[in-house]
Amino acid sequence: MERGSTGLRRLCREVAKFGAVGGAGVLVNLGVFNLVRQVTDLPVVRASVIATVVAIVFNYVGFRYFTYRDRDKSRRTREMSLFLLFSAVGLVIENGVLYTATYGFGWDSPLQSNIFKFLGIGVATLFRFWSYRSWVFRALPVREPAVGPVAGGGPRGTAPRQRVP
């Protein structure tokens, strides 16, 4: 099998797992957002920030124990610090879109708020995918398979050594 196609398959699996966790996180985010909007008098962006924080916690657990469970776990403090840093940037991107729609254009009906909340999540997700896979959940170094003796006594791919008298 070609090395490139293996890497592409691995990336596709990663994107699918990231999407599964992220999709569930979107549902959590939108659910909490609408719940907070219904039961409180908080302004739309504050309700959105609360929902985003809840989704960030949910997503960390999903990414660490599902999407990136095979990645380096040796430096959890660093991992969590970077995750929170990049999540905060994503929070600003996500809620910046909603803020601009709400206060810049006056689009603040419940339907408009949900549309721009969802759009903000989408834009922020592109950033989060890149940053999490590049900086937070770092891949472990690839180990080359051990080269050992095969039938015939020599290392793989070579003829057996001849003894010199």
N, C-alpha and C positions, 0 to 999 in steps of 0.2 A: 504494500500500500504506500502511496506517495506521502511524504511528510506534510506537504501543503494541505492535502485533503483531510488529513488527521487533525491538523490545526484548525481548519475550517469547521469540521464536525464538532471539535471541542468548543469553539467559539459559539456555534449554534446552540449547543447544549447549555452553555453559560447564559446566553441571551434568553433562552426559554425559561431557565430557572429564575433568572433575574426578573423576567416578565411575570412569572407566576407569583413570586413574592411581591413584586411591585404592584401587580394587579390587585392582590388582596390588600396591599397597603393603600391603594387608591380608594377601595371600598371603605376601609377604615377611616381614611382621611375625609371623604365626602360624607360618610355617615356621622362622624363626630361633628363635622362642620355644620351640617343641617340640624343635628340635635342641639348643639349649642345655640344656634340661631333661633330655634323654636322655644327653648326653655329659659333663655336669658335675653337681656336687652343690650348685649355687647355689640359694638359696631362690627361690621362685616369682616374687616381685616383682622381684628383681634380674635374673633371667633375662628377665622381661618388659621391664624398662628397657633392657637390651642390645638386645633385638629391636626396641623402639620407636625407638631411636637409629639402627639400621641402616635401618629403614623411613623415617625422616625424611630421611636422605641420599638414599635411592632416590626418595622423593616429590619432593624439591626438584628433582632433575634432570628428572623427568617434568613437574612443574608449569611450570618455567621454559621448557623446550624443547618442550612439547606443549600443555598446557592454556592457559598464559598467554604463549605465544611472541610474541603481538602487543602485549603490554603494555610499558609504559615500561621501558627497560633502561639508562637513563642514570645511575642511582644504585645500582649493584650492592652496594656496601658497606652502604648503608641497607637495601636489599631483603633481603640475607642476614641482617643483624642482626635485623630485624623478623621474618623467617621463623624464625630460631632462637628468638627470644623467644616468639612465639606457639606454636611447636612445643613448647617447654618447658612452656608452660601446658597444651597438649594432652596432653603426656606425663604431667603430674601428674593431669589429669582421668582419662585412660585407666587409669593404674596405681593411682589412688585407688579406682576401682571394684573392681579386682582385689584390692587390699590390704584393702578393707572386707569383701569376700566371704571372703577367705582367713583373715584374722586377726580379723575382727569376728564372723563367723558360723561359721568352721571349715570352710568349703566349699573343700577343697583337693585333691580327687581330680583326676586329669588331665582328665577330662571337665568337671568343674566349673570348673577353672582356665581351660580353653579357652572355655567359655561366657562366663565373666565377663571374660576378656580381650577377646573379641569384642564383648561389650556395652560395655565401656569404650572400645574403638575407635569404636564407633558414636556414643556420646555425645560423645567428643572430636572426631569428624569434623564434627559440626554446628558446633562452635566454630571449628574450623580453616577450614572453608569460608567462614564469615562473615569471619573475621579475615584470611585470605589475600587474598580478593577485595577487601576494604575497605581494607586497610592495606599489604599486602606487594606484590602484583602490581597496582599501580594502573593504571587505564585511562588511555590517552592522551586528551587533550582531543579532542572531536569537531570536525573542521574542516568549516566550512560550504562547500558547493561554490562555486567562483568564479562570479560573475555576470559574464557577458561579452556582447558584442554578438551578436545573432542576425540572421537574414535580415531586412532592413528597416533595419538600422543602429542601433536603440536597444537599451538594456539589456533583458534578458528581462522580459516581462510589461508592457512599455510601448510606446507608439507611437513610431515614429522621430521624432527631433527635427526641427523645421522650422528652416531657416536664416532669420534675420531680415535683410532687406536693409539 
